[in-house]
Amino acid sequence: MNKLKILILGLILSMIAMCGCVEESKSIHIWAGKGIKNPLIAVSKDFSEKENVKINVSFIGYYQMAKLVNKTNADVVIAPKEYELFNVSTIKALEKKGLIKDCKLFIERIPVIVVRKDSSINSLSDLNGKRIAVVNQSKYHVSGGCLGIEIIKREEINATLIFTSPKNLIKAVKEGKADATIVWLDTVKKDSSLKTIPIKGYELQLYIAVINDNDAVRKYVDYLLSHKGEFEKYGWR
């Protein structure tokens, strides 16, 4: 009888342990930059409803990810491997710490020149001698807000800088206060009075890095990769 009780108790404990493992895999914690917030939330919600897996998304700066990810419960990190323009190497830093189980290229963020439709500006070199709207970084601290200034510096463009807020960059161009601005494509709304010119060589590539590997995480990563079209609707490629 004692042996039977022990056997039953062992089975019960095994079932509890198994249930615990299942529950653990039913929640996934994601770290990502704010640039992909809208499409990431939409796709994650769809996956959550289909797979009955809770998705928790924390939007955090790429510099902070590398510093803090080993102190949190992040299962997946979506970030650049290395982006020289901003001196960012989030995924590389995590690889050096031995935290990444798998890593796949996901999408690209495209920088563009925005000008009025009738403008003769068609390239970075055409910006010389022009007025370019850029973010006033002493007043506005936003992720990626230094894009325009950094490209202007890197390309040694001789232009007059019009400092304004991130929300007024394109408005300055439309109102004729600036001849052009440099922003991310996903921040530009469709407007027939404007044209966008992609800037090659400065694309920001995002990778999906798996920190805690399990079946639910693998399914989620595959789901993201198969739904890149949702991100393309927002200007990512």
C-alpha positions, 0 to 999 in steps of 0.5 A, a space after each residue: 500500500 505504501 508503495 502504491 501511495 508513493 507511486 501515486 504521489 510521484 505521478 501527481 508531482 510529475 503532472 504538477 511539474 508538467 503543468 508548470 512548464 506549460 504555463 511558463 511557455 504561455 507567456 512571452 516577453 519582448 523587448 523592441 524599439 518604439 519605431 515598430 510599436 504599431 505593427 508589432 502590437 497588431 501582429 503580437 495581438 493576432 498571434 496571442 489570440 490564435 495561439 493562446 499565448 500572452 505577449 508582453 512587449 516592452 519598448 526600450 532604447 537599444 543602448 539600454 537593451 544591451 545593458 539590462 537584458 541579462 537582468 530581466 525576463 526578456 525572451 526575445 529582443 528585436 534590435 539592430 546587430 550594429 548601426 554605425 551611424 548611431 554607434 549602436 551594436 545591441 545584438 553584437 553586445 548580447 552575442 558577446 555576453 553569450 545570451 543569444 540562442 538564435 538570431 535572424 534578420 527581420 526588417 529594415 528601417 529606411 531613411 528618406 529625404 522629404 521634399 515638395 513634389 516640384 522640388 529639383 532635389 533628388 539626392 543627398 548631393 542636391 542638399 548642398 546650399 539648401 535649407 534642411 529641417 532637423 530636430 532641435 536635440 537640445 529641446 527634443 530627445 526622441 529615439 532616432 531624432 539625430 538621423 538628419 544631423 548625423 547623415 548631414 555630418 557624415 556626408 559633409 553636406 553644406 546646408 542651412 539647418 532649420 531647427 524644429 520639433 520632430 512633429 514639425 520637420 515635414 510641416 516645415 517643408 510643406 510650408 516652405 520654411 525648409 527645402 528638405 528634411 531627412 526622416 524615417 520612411 515609416 514616419 511619413 504619411 501619404 501626401 500628394 504634395 510631397 515626394 520621398 527619396 530613399 537614402 541608400 547605405 543608411 538602412 537600419 536593419 533589425 534582427 530578432 534575437 532569441 534569449 529564452 528558447 522554447 516552442 512558444 517563442 519559436 512559433 512567435 518568431 516564425 509568425 513575425 517573419 511570416 507577417 513582415 507585410 504588416 510592417 511594410 504597411 508602415 514603411 519598413 522593408 
